[in-house]
Amino acid sequence: MSKRRTHSPEFKARVSMEAISGRKTIQEIAADHAIHPIQVSHWKRQLLDGASELFIRGKQTKDKEDGQAKEAGLFQQIGRLQMELEWLKKKSQLL
C-alpha cells in the first residue's frame, strides 16, 4: 500500500486557481500535477465557497479584539472584587 500524500496550502491554492481560470480542463490540470481530477474539483469548490470570507476577516478581527478587550476588563473587575471580598471577610473576623 502506498502512503497518502499531503499537499501544501500553496499548492492547493495554485491548482484551484488554475481550475477556476478555465484555460485547461480539470483532467489536464490533474494530469499536469499528478493528482486525481476529483481532488481538483474539490479544491476548486472549496476556494469558491470560501472566497467571500476573505473580505470579511478584517471586520471579524476587529470584533474579536473588541471582545478580548472587554473580557480583559471584566477579568480585572472580578479580581478586584474577589480581593475586596477577602479583605472584608478578614476584617469581619477581627470584629
C-alpha positions as CSV (number, residue, x, y, z in Angstrom):
1,M,0.0,0.0,0.0
2,S,1.2,3.5,-0.8
3,K,1.3,6.3,1.8
4,R,-1.1,9.2,1.4
5,R,0.4,12.4,0.0
6,T,-0.2,15.7,1.7
7,H,-0.2,18.9,-0.3
8,S,0.7,22.3,1.0
9,P,-2.0,25.0,1.1
10,E,0.0,27.0,-1.5
11,F,-0.1,24.0,-3.9
12,K,-3.8,23.6,-3.4
13,A,-4.4,27.3,-4.0
14,R,-2.4,27.3,-7.2
15,V,-4.2,24.2,-8.6
16,S,-7.6,25.6,-7.7
17,M,-6.8,29.0,-9.2
18,E,-5.7,27.1,-12.4
19,A,-9.0,25.3,-12.4
20,I,-11.0,28.5,-11.9
21,S,-9.2,30.2,-14.7
22,G,-10.7,27.8,-17.3
23,R,-7.6,27.7,-19.6
24,K,-7.2,24.0,-19.1
25,T,-9.7,21.3,-18.3
26,I,-9.8,19.7,-14.9
27,Q,-8.4,16.5,-16.4
28,E,-5.5,18.3,-17.9
29,I,-4.7,20.1,-14.6
30,A,-4.9,16.8,-12.7
31,A,-2.6,15.1,-15.2
32,D,0.0,18.0,-15.0
33,H,0.1,17.8,-11.2
34,A,-0.3,14.1,-10.8
35,I,-3.5,14.2,-8.7
36,H,-7.0,12.9,-9.2
37,P,-9.5,15.1,-11.1
38,I,-12.0,14.8,-8.3
39,Q,-9.4,16.3,-5.9
40,V,-9.0,19.3,-8.3
41,S,-12.8,19.8,-8.4
42,H,-13.0,19.6,-4.6
43,W,-10.2,22.2,-4.1
44,K,-11.9,24.4,-6.7
45,R,-15.2,24.2,-4.8
46,Q,-13.5,24.9,-1.5
47,L,-11.9,28.1,-3.0
48,L,-15.2,29.3,-4.5
49,D,-17.1,28.6,-1.3
50,G,-14.5,30.3,1.0
51,A,-13.7,33.3,-1.3
52,S,-16.3,35.5,0.4
53,E,-14.7,35.0,3.8
54,L,-11.5,36.7,2.6
55,F,-13.2,40.1,2.6
56,I,-14.9,39.9,6.0
57,R,-11.9,38.9,8.0
58,G,-11.0,42.5,8.8
59,K,-14.3,43.0,10.5
60,Q,-14.1,39.8,12.4
61,T,-10.7,40.6,13.8
62,K,-11.9,44.0,14.9
63,D,-14.9,42.4,16.6
64,K,-12.6,39.8,18.2
65,E,-10.2,42.4,19.5
66,D,-13.1,44.4,21.0
67,G,-14.4,41.3,22.7
68,Q,-11.0,40.4,24.1
69,A,-10.6,43.9,25.5
70,K,-14.0,43.8,27.1
71,E,-13.2,40.3,28.5
72,A,-9.9,41.6,30.0
73,G,-11.7,44.4,31.7
74,L,-14.2,42.1,33.2
75,F,-11.5,39.8,34.5
76,Q,-9.8,42.7,36.1
77,Q,-13.1,43.7,37.8
78,I,-13.6,40.1,39.0
79,G,-10.1,40.1,40.5
80,R,-10.6,43.4,42.2
81,L,-14.0,42.3,43.7
82,Q,-12.5,39.0,44.9
83,M,-9.7,40.8,46.7
84,E,-12.2,43.2,48.2
85,L,-14.4,40.3,49.4
86,E,-11.5,38.5,51.0
87,W,-10.4,41.7,52.8
88,L,-14.0,42.2,54.1
89,K,-14.1,38.6,55.3
90,K,-10.8,39.1,57.1
91,K,-11.9,42.3,58.8
92,S,-15.3,40.9,59.8
93,Q,-13.5,38.0,61.6
94,L,-11.5,40.5,63.6
95,L,-14.6,42.2,64.9
